[in-house]
Amino acid sequence: MENIARGILSQAEGFKKDGNDAFRKGDIEGAIGLYTSGLDSLPLNSSKEESARFTLLSSTLLSNRAMCRLKLTERASNGNASNGSSSNKRKQLQNECIDDCTLALQRLDSIRDGTASTNSVSESEKNGLRSKILYRRAKALSLSLPSLEMENDATMINEDEVESNLNAAAKDLLQLLSFDVNNREAASLLRKVRESHARLGGGMGRSRISRALDALRSAGASAVAVMADGNEINDVQSAMTRQPTPQEECLPHLRLLQACLAEEVASTAQEIGRRGGAPILLPIARDRQQCQHARIAALHILSACCSHDAFVVQYAMRESLPPQVLAQIVEEESALSNTGSCGNNATGSADIAVVTMALLIRLILHWDHRQVLSFFSPKIREDGTVEPNVANVDHNFPEVDPSSVCRVASAAFLWNCDKGDPESNADASTTNGNGSGDTRVPRAALDLLSAWTAADLDALDAASEACAGISSSSSSSSSSYVKASHHRITPEEIRQMKPRQVAAHRKREAEYRNANLQRAIRHTSMFCSKETGGLDHMLTCAARAKDHRLRREVGLQIGRLVSNLEEGDDVKKLVASALGCADWKVGSDKDGKSNLNKELHKLTIEELDGDDEEKDEVDKEEKTTEEDEEGKLPKKLLQTMKRGQLTASLLIGKPEVGTWALKCGWSNGNGVSELKDLISSNDPRAMSIASEIVSAASSVESSRPLLSALVEEGTLEDLLIHPDADVRSGAASCAAKIGLASKALSEDRGEVMGLLDVAIELLFDETEQGNDIAPAANENALSAMKKLPTSSNRFPETESTSMDRGIEVMAYLAAKTFVKEELASGYAPEGSPPGRKTALQRLVEIACAPNSGDAQMAYGLAGGFNLLSGL
């Protein structure tokens, strides 16, 4: 077989050689015939060992035949263009050349994509051939450019066809130059294509993009003057008082631009930028007299253009796309969401606010990307020195205005999620059945903060993916953003480097981490400062949120922000005012230590189900506070909830500072007392925050003794029997973690299995509403769980939080060998409903759910499966 393959390959190589000779002699028709014979001699199907060689040769023959047809097309183009038969012949040759190039690229890409073996083909060999094919196809496409004679007769020009060919040629040349930056012929042809594109939009006719932008400009959409110095917009009032532009005048042109971007981003974005699109589109987005759909479309177009790096660098600088204007848009929409009356819209638009933040994130990410390039693009020589003056890296690229980012995030966290948006595009995944409304705006603000305070390469990549998610409804989802982690050195690259090169790379990695960490600390300190008020707005958002999932996401983000600060004292200074602490130094010396530090009590769940079940109804009514007519929380309870939420976040992000807050910082040492107030408030939001506190505190060894008072008084039981799954799951998680910290309980198999039953019930809690809880082998361990009501008066939107905590408890328990054995053998609590999956099947089901890797429970799932794999 190998000899046969060699014979076939040799025959095809002979046809190629003869074709090359004929081409050099000027016999182009003869060369085409020889290349075609070579293609016919190659088999369509072959073994993996032969496939790469045959495929590469096939691509080469197609490329050579395309070159011949390109030459014939050029000859026909130089003839009489008005001759119908000559024109048809030229068109046929041009199409045949383009088809050969397209097929050659497809076959070449089959080697790259792994559908053919790559054993005998190097990457440089493939790129060399790909460069030739892309150039030849772009050259063939450019032959459709109008001549001077044709320009005088517009009837001879099909504008749409010429424009399509221009865009396709530019796309091929941009792709070629992305890996062959020194190709002068390609760069020269790209300049000619762009010049022809500009001429097409000038005297003889205009492209679709040019016509659409001219129509928007003539409609008076550019009334807002953008100042180049980055100050506040001064003539907003003049823009607000001009005559409104009807929807039918602007929207169709905006839709056309979106369609062009959907077809191809890079060239369309560049043309929009060259024709001054940003100064036209931004005022449309800013103008409240425009219809909402037109404003959203304009923002989507800008966001899609800003996904292309070249557009951001050339056309999205501060003078043409100032962050201050974006901040004003979000602030106005947020104000309307709370007041509900201004202009033509009755309420603020969540769609406009979210897309505006997505656009701002694009700008932040591209600035970060330029910083990454400035660190990692310079090549390291073998002696360890770094080559200077890297092309395509602008070291003076302006950073997004920090004050604008703070304004946008603060306004978004004050968004009134309880009021609906009649024109919103929100679906069921962004709204909640209990009336908590559209929560996309504060969630987009969380993504904005993640991008702005990213401290490492992985955080930058996560922010980029989040941006793609919140702007997924835009006209194009493609982006030129290269993952920041791409710059990490790989083991293979290390083996190929000299020791000094490796050391130099490690050094600049450390320099980048330090520089980015310092930037993250500055941004965190600025946003969380009392002057900016960002932290207070986040806490207000968390306290008022009816969506428990949103509350937890905000709390986790606060934890991430404070974790950027390395020193605990710096965190204390930053949060002392928000905690109601008069002196952040309290508790830092021996004399200031709290007297709440008791020994950890031996805790079992039986103690949570104590004998004292009678409640003083009069006292409870005095402590319980009702919401006012607008759904606002009483001021005192709101303040307590905010301090409690901050304490929970500190316990997650900075455990030692969280312990200090619970012991000394929260209301000057009254934290435990106010925690009891939250539990006894009978407000589900306040009790959810209390549940989060006890769950987080039970994970920190130094905080566990502070919870002993809650256990002794039976206060924790109020959380365990609450009808809200989010509230009770946090308390159950606390009980499990404190119980496992007790050596006596952790060695009692029956008690541990009772905790396992609790965890399993939490895993199934959201899927079996209305079903009775399974009787457990350990009746005492689940006595509190049995008291849970089974009516439909539960909060389905919060059930995913109980599942999170069930997984968390399961991960703790899986450290026990006998627990792993029970789970592996298909354990299910005694009396489980018929047909219910086993605990392990349920874990696998959760792990296989869409986007489970991005969920908050992902870490617990990974840890649990890791422990189970060690059985």
N, C-alpha and C positions, 0 to 999 in steps of 0.2 A: 504493500500500500504506500509505503514511504517513497519507493522508487517511482510509482505512478504519479504521486503528487509532485515530485520533483520534475518529472517530465512535463506535466501540465503547466507548472510554474515557468519552466524554461521556455516552453512554446509561447506563452503569453508575454514573457519578457522579450522574446524575439520580435513579436509583433510591435511591442512598444518601441524597441530600438529602431526598427524599420520605419515606424511612424515618425519618430524624432528626426531621422535622416531626411525623410520626405518633407517635413515641415521646414527644415533648414534650407532645403533646395527651393522652397517656394511652392511645392506641390501640396497645397492645403487640402484639396479634395481627396488626393491620394492618402494623405496622413489620416484624415477622418476615417477612411475605409479600413486602414490598418489598425487604428485604435479600436474600431468597432469589432474587427476580427479577434483582436486580443480579448475584448470583453466577452465575446461569444465562446471563447475557448475555456473560460474559467467556469467551474461548476457552481451551481447555485447553493448546493449543500455540501458540506465537508466536515471533517472531524475538527474537534477543538484545536488540535495541534496545528492543523493546516489553515483554519479559518482566519486567523489574524493576517497571515501572509497573503492569502488570496484576497481578503477584504481590502488591505492596504493597496495591493496592486490594482484592484478594481477601481478604487477611488482615484488612483493616479491616472489610469487610462481615461476615466471620465473627465478628470480635470484637464488632461491634455486635449481631449476632443473638444471640450468647452473652449479652450484657448483658440483652437482652429476656427470654431464657429464665431468666436468673438472677432477674429481678424476679418472673416467674411462679412460680418455685420458692419464693421467699420468701413469696409470698402463700399458696401451698399449705401451707407449713410453719406459717404462723400460724393455719391452720384446724384442724379436728378431726383430730389425729394418729391417733386410734384408728379412723377410718373407712378401711376397706381400699381402696376405690376412690380416695379422696383421697391416700392414702399411695402407691399405685402411680403416680398421675399426677405427684405430686411427685418420685418416684424417676426417672420417665421424663424429666421436664423437667431434672432435675439432670444426668442422664447426657448429654442432648443439649447442655446448656451446656458440660459438660466436653469433650465430643467436638469442639464448635466451637472451643473454645480450643486444644485439642491440634492440630487441623488448621491453625489460624491460625498457631501457632508453627512448625509444620513448614514452611509456605510462607514465613514470614518468615525462617526459618533458611536456606532455599534461596538467598536473596539473600546472606546473610552468608557461606555456605560456597562461594559462587562458581558455583553451578549456574544462577544467573540473573545478568543483567548488573547492575552496581551504578552505572551511569552517572548515573541520575536519582534516586537514593535516598541521602540522607545518613545517617551513622551515628546522629546525634542523632534523626532522624526514626524510624529503626528502633527505637532504644532506648525512645523515648516510647511507641510502639505495643506493644512487648514488655512494658513495665511494666504497661500496662492489661490485657493478656491474662493475664499471670501472676497479677495481683491478682484478676481475675474468676474464674479457675480455682480459686485458693486459696479464694475466698469460697464458690464452689459446693461445694467439698469440705468446707468447714467447716460447711455447713448440715446435714451428717449428724451433727453433735454431739448427744449425748443431752440432752433437756430434763429439767427437774426431775421432771415426771410420769413420764417414761420411767425415770429413775433408781430410782424406787420399784418398777418392774416389770422385773427383769433379763431376763425372758423376751423382752422386746421389743427387746433389744439384741444385735446381732451384734458381739461385741468385736473380732474380727479385722478385720471390714470397717471399723469405726469407727477402729481403730488405723491401718489402712492409709491411710484418707483423711486422718487427722491427719498422718501422716508425709509424705504427698504434698503437703498444704497447706503444711506447714512448709518443705519443700524448695523449693517455688515462691517462698515469701516470702523465704527466705534468698537465693535467686538474684536476686530483684528488688532486695533491699536491698544486694546486692553492687555494683550499678552505679547505684542510686538511693537513696543513703543517707539522704536527707532526706524520704523518703516516709512521712509520719506515719500515714496510713491503713494501710499495710502493716505498720508497726511495731506499731500497736495490734492489728491482727488476729493478728499473730504471738504477742503476749502472751496473747490469748484462747485461741489454739490450744494454747499450752503449759499454760495453766491447766486447760483441758479434758483435756489429756493427763494432768496430775497427778491430776485428779479421777477419770479413768478407772482409774488405778492405785491409787485409794484405796478409798472405801466401796463403790461399786457393782460393782467388779470390777477386775482388773488386766491390764495389757498382757502380752504374751509376755515382753518384756524384764524387766518388774517381777517376774513370776512366777519367771523363771529366776534372777534375782539373789536373790530371797527364799529360793529353794530352796538356793542355794549358801551363803547366810548361815546358814540354819538347820542346814545340814549341818556347821557348825563350821569352815568354811574360813577364817574371819577370826581365828584364834587369835594370829597374830603382831601385836603392838602396834607401830605405827610411830611413832617419836618425832618430834615437830615440830621439835626443835632441830637435826636433821641428824646427831646423834651415832650411834654404832654401836647396832645393835639389842640390847637388853639381855635380852629374854625369848625368845631363839631356842630355848633349851633347853626351855622350856615348850611351844613349838610342836612341837618334835621328839619330845616324849614323850607328846603327846596321842594319843588313839585314832585310828587311820587311817580316812580316809574311803574307802569302797569306790568302785571305778571307776564302777559303775553309778549311784551317787548324784550324781556331779558331771559326768561327761563328757557325758551327753545335754543338760544345761542349757548347758554351754559350747558344744556344737555348735550349739544354737539361737541363741546370741548371735552366733556366727560367721556363721550364715545371715542373720541380720538385718543385720549389717555388710556382707555381700556384696550385699544388696539396695540399701542406701543407707547411706553412711558418716556424713554430717554429723548428721542427726537422731538416728540410732542412737547415735552416740558421745556426743552431748549428753545423751540420756536415760540412758545408762550412767553418765555423770558425775554427773548430778543425783541419781541413786538410789544414789550412793556405791559405784559399781562398782570403782574403783581399789583401795580398801582391802579389798575382797572378793577380787579377782582376784590381787593381788600375793602374799598368803600362799599361795594355791594353787600359784603358780609356785615359791614358796620352799620348800614342804613336800616333803621327799623321801619322805614316807610316801604321798603321792599317786602314782597311776600316771603314767608318763612322758607318755602321750598327753594327760592332763588338764593337766599342767604346761605342755606345749607349747601347748595350745589357749588357756590363760589368757594366756600371753605373746603369742600371735598377736593375741588380742583387744585387749590393751593397746597393742600396736604399731599395729594398725589405727586405734584411737581416737586415738593420738598423731599420726597422719598428718593429723588435722584440727586446725587451728591453735587454734580456739576451745576445744577440749577441753584442749589443753596449757596454755593460759593460765589456764583456770578450775579445772581438776581435776587437773593433773599437776605441781603445785608440789612442793617438796621434802618437805613434811609428808605428802603422800599417795602420792608415788612417789619415794622417796629413792634416789639413785644408789648409796648405800652398800649397800642391799639387793641391787641388781643386781650390784654388785661381788662380794658374798658368793656369789651364785648361780654366777657364772663361776668363782670361786676354788674352790668346792667341786667343781664338775664337772671342773675341770682337775686337782685333786688326785686325784680318782677315776680319771681317765684314766691316771695314773701309778702309783697303788697298786692299783686294781682291786678294792677290797673295802670297802664301807660301806653300811649301810642295806639297802634292798630292791633296789638296782641294783648289778650287779657291776662295771660300768664307767661312766665319765662319759659323759653324753649330749652329743654334738656338736650335735644339734638344739637342745637347751635353751640351750647356750652361744651358738650363732649367733643365735637369735631374741632372746636377752637383749641381745646387742650391737647388734642391729638396733634394738631399743627405745631403747637408750642413744643411738644415732646420731640417732634421731628427736628426742630431747630436745635434743641438741647443735645440730642443724640449725635447730630452731625458735628456740632462743636466738639463733643467728647471724642468722636471718631477722628477729627483732625488732630486732637491732642495725642491720641493713641498712635496715629501715623507719625507725628513729629518725634515720638519716642522710639518707635520700633522700625520705621521704614529705612533709616540709614543702615547700610550694610556694614558689617564688622569685618575688618581685614584679618588676615591670619595672625598678625602681630598684636591683635586686640584693640587696635585703634578703629575709630568710627569714621566712615566717609562723610564729609560735609556736603551741604547744598543738595539736598534731595529734591528731585523734580516733583511737581504737583503737590507739594506740602506748603501751605501758607501758615507760617508761624504767628502771624498777626490776625488770624481769623477771630472776629470779636465774639466774646462770650455773651450768651443770652442775659439780658438785664436781670440781676437777682431780685430787685424790688418788684419787677413785673411778675416773676414766678411766684413770689410770696403773695402778691395781690390776687393772682388767679386762684391759687390753692385755698387761700383764706375765704374767698367768695364762694368757692365750690363747696367747702365744708359747711357753710351757712345756708346751703340750698334747702328749701322747704320740700322734702320728699313726700309730704302728705298731700300736696296739691298736684293734680294730674295735668298733663300737657295735651290739649285736645288734638294737636297735629303731630304728636310724638310718634316716632317709628319704633318705640320700645315694644318688645315682645314679652311673652310670659317669663322668660328667663331673667328679665330685668325688673319685673314688678312682682308684687307679693300679694297673696290672697287675703291678708289681714288688713289691707288698707294702708300698708307702709309706702305705697307709691313707687315712683321711678327712682331708683338709687344709683343710676349710672353716673350722675355728676360727681358725687363724693368719691365713687370708685375710680373715676377717671383722675381725680385729684390725687388719689393714692398712687396711681401709676406715674403721674407727673412728679411727685416727690421721690419716687423710686429712681427715676431717671436723673433727677437733679442732685440727689445725694448718693448716687452710686459710688461705692468705694473701691471696686475692683472690676476686673474684666468680665467676670461672670454676671455681676450685677448690671453691667451695661448691656450685656446680651439679653438678660431677662427683661430689662426695660424696653429694649427694641422689640421683643416679641409681644410685650404688653401693648405697645403702641400699635403694632399690626392688628392686635385683637380689637382695640377700641375704635380703630378706623377701618374695620373690615368692610363697612358698607360703602367705602369710597369707590370711585370708578376704577381704581387699579390697586391691587394689593402687592404688586412687585416693587422691589426696592433695591437700590444699589448698595445698601448698607452691608458691609462685610463684618462678620462677627469679630468682636474685639478679641475674643479668646483665640482667634485664628493666629495671633501673633505669638502664642505660647510656643516655646521650643519643644519639639517632639523627641522621643528617645532615638529615633533614626537620625534626626538632624544632629543630635549630640554626638553620636558615633562618627559622624562625618566632619565634625568641627575639631579645630585645634583647641588645646586646653585654654589658651588665652582668649579665644573667641567665646568659649562657654562662659568663662569668668566675666567677660565684658557684657554678655547678654544677661547673665544673672544680676550684674550690677545695675543695668538700666531697668530691669524688671523691678528691682527694689526701689530705684529712684521714682519710677512711675507710681508704684503703690504708695509711697510716702507722699508724693505730690497730690495724688488723687484723694488720699485719706485726709490730708490737710484741707483740700477743697471741700470734701464732704463735711468735715467738722465745721468749717466756716458757714456753709449753707445751713446745716442743722442748727447751729447756734443762732443764726440770723432769723430763721423761720420760727424757732421756738422761743425767741426772746419775748419779753413782756411788751416791748415797744411794737413789734410786728404783730403779736397776738395770734400767730399761727397755731401754737400748741393749744391755746384756750379754745380756738375755733374747732380744732379736731376733737377736743374733749366734749365740747358742746354737741357736736355732730354725733359722737358715740352715745352720749347720754340721752339725746332725744330720739335716736333711731329706734323704730319699731322692728326693724329687720335685725335680728340678733346676729346674723352672719355679717352684716355690714359693721355692726358694733365691734365684733371680734377682729375683723380685718383692719379697722382703724386702730384698735388697741395693739395689734401686732406691728403695724407700721410705726406707731410711737415707740414701741420697743426696739425696732430696727434703728430708728433715728438716734435714740439715746445710746445705743450700742456703738455708734460711730465714735463717741467720746471715750477716750481710753481711761482717763482718770475719774474715779468715782466722785471726787470732790467737785470736779467740773460739772458732772451731772447734777449733783445736789444743788449747786449754785443756780443751774439753769431751771430746775423744777421746783425749788423751794417756795417761790411765790404761788405757783399753781397749786401746790399742796396745802397752802395755808400755814406754812412754817415760817416763824419769825426769824429764826436763826438756823442756817443750814449746817452750822457746826455742832448743833445739839446731838448728843450721842456719840461724838467722836472721841471723847476722853473718858477716863475711868469714872469720874464723878457723874458724867452725864448719861451713863448707861441706864437703860430702862429696867425697872424691876419686874417686867413681864416675862423675863427669861426663866421659865420653869422647866423642870425635867419633862421630857416627852412622856406623856401618859400612854400606858398600854391600851391601845384602842382596838376595839372590835366593833363591827357594825351593830351588834346587839346593844352596845351602849348608846348608839344613836336612836334606838327605839326604846327609850326609857319609859318608866312607869308614869311620869308626869305628863299626861297628854292633855290635861284640861288647860284651857287658855282663858285669860281674863279678857272678855270681849270688850269691856269698857276701855281698858288700856289700849287694846289693839285699834279701836276706833279713833282714839286720841292720836296715835302714832301714824295712822293711815291718812294720806292726803289725796284728795281728788284732783284730777286735771281740770284746768279751767276751760272755758268755752272754746278757746283757740287751740286746745290740745297742748298747751305749754305746761311744763312742770313747775311746781312751786319753787320759788327761788332757793329756799334753804335745801330742799331735796336735790335740786339740780346741782347746787354747789357740792353737796356731799357725793353725788354720783360722779361728778367730774374728778374729784379727788380720789375716789375709789377706783375709777377707770385708770387714772394715771398710776396709781399704786400697782394695779394688776399688770400694766404695761412694763413698769420698772422691774417687777418680779420676773417677767419674761426676758427683757432685754439686758438688764443689769441686776442680777439676783441679789447681790450684796446691797445695792442701793435700794432695791425693792424691800428688803428686810428692814433697812433703816427707815424707809418711809412708813411701813406698817407699824413699826415699833415707836419711832420718835418724830418723824417728819409730818405725817398726815395730821393736820389740825393740831400741831404742837403736841403730839403724843397721844391724841384721843382717837387714833385710827381704829383700834379694835372696837371702841364704843360706837363709832359712826358706822362701822361695818355691821354691827348688830342693828343699827337704825335702818340700814338698807334692807336687811333681811326681814325686819318687822314692818317695812313700809307697805307691804302688800301691792306694790307697783311691780309688774313683771319686768320692766326695764331695770329698775333698781336692784331687784333680786337677781337678775341675770348678771349684773356687774358684780354683785356679792359672790355669786357662784363662780365667776371667773377669778375673783381674788382668792377664794379658798382653794380652787383647783391649782392656781399658779403657786400659791404659798406652800401648798403641800409638796411641791416638787423641789423646794429649797429647804435643805436640812435645818438651816438656822431660823427659818420662819415657822417650822412646824409647831414648836412649843407655844407660839402665839395663838394657835387655833384651839388649844386645849380648853379655854374658857367656853368656846362655842359648843364643844362636845359635852362638857360637864353640865351646861345649862339646857341642853337639848335644842339649842337654837339651830344647829345644822339640820335637824330633822325637818324644820319648816321648808328648807330647800329641797330635801329629798322627796317630800310628798307633794311638791308643787305641780300643778297640771302642765306647766310649760316644760317641754323636754329639755330645752337649753338650760333652764335653771336646775332641774334635778340631775342632769348628767354631770354638771360641774361638781355638785356635791358628792355624787357617787364616785367620781374620779378622785376627789379629795379623800374620801373614806378609804378607797382602795390603796392609794399611795401612802397614807399615814399608817394604815394597817400593815402594809408590807414593810414599812420602816421599823415596825415592832418585831423584834426577833421572835417573841413568843408566838405571835400570830402568823408570821411568815413561815414558821416550821409546823404549823397546824394544817394538815392536808385538807381537813374538812372546811376550815375557814377560808383557805385559799380557793378551794373549788366553789365556795359560795360567792367569793368575789368574781370568779370567772363567770358564774351564772349572771351576775350583775352586768358584766361587760358585754356578754352575749345579748342580753336583753336590750342594751343600748344600741348594739349593731342593727337589731331588727326593729327598733322602736318606730322608725319612720315608715316602714313598709307594712306594718300590721296595726294601723290605727283601728281602735274599736275591739281588738282581740284581747282576750285575757292573757295576763302574763303567765308564762309557764311556771308551774310549781317546781321548786328547786330541791335538790337533794338535801341541802342545808337550809331548813325552814327559817332558822333564826337570821341567817345571812341575808335573806331576801324579804324579811318581814316588812321592812320599810318600802321596798319596791312593790309589794302586794297592795299597798294602800293607794297606789296611783289610780286615778279615775280613768275609766275606759270610754268615756263619752266622746262625742265628736267635738267637744269644746276644747280642742287642743290646737296648737299652732303649727301647722304643717311646714311652714316656711323655715322653722327653726330646727327641724329634725336632723338636718345634716350636721349641726353642731353636736348633737348627742352622739351621732355616729363617729365624729372626730374623737370624742372623749372615750367612747367605747374602744376604739382602736388604740388610744393612748394607754388605757388600763390593760388591754390585752398585751401590748408590748411589754409592760412592766411584768405581767404574770408569766409571759413566755420565757422568762429567765429561769423559771423552775423546770427541772427535767420532767417531773411527772405531769406538769401542765402541757408540755410539748408532746408527751406521749399520748395524752388524752385527746388533744387537738388532732394529731396525726391519725388517730384511730377513728375519727369521725364523731367527736363528742358533741352532744346536744343536751341541754338541761332536761331534767326529768319532766315529763308532761308537756313537752313542746308541741305546738299545733301540728296536726298531720300535714305531711308534705313540706314542712319547713326544711330549708337547707341546713347542713351542719355548719358549725362555726367556721371551719376552714373553707368550706365552699362559699360562705358569705364573704369572707375576706378576699378570696379570689375574684368573686363577682364585683366587689368594690374596686379592686385593683385594676380590673379589665374595663371599667367604665370609661367613657370618653373623657379625655383631659384629666384623668386621675393623677397623672404625674405632676400636674401643676397645682393640684389641690393642697390645702393646708394639711390634710391627713397623710400626704405622700411620705413624709419622713417617718411617721409612726408605722405605716404599712411596710416600708423598706426595713425598718428595724425589726418588726415582728417577723417578717419572712426570713430575715437574716438569722434570727435566733432559732427559728424552726428548722432552717437548713442545717443547723449544727447538731441535729438530733442523732 
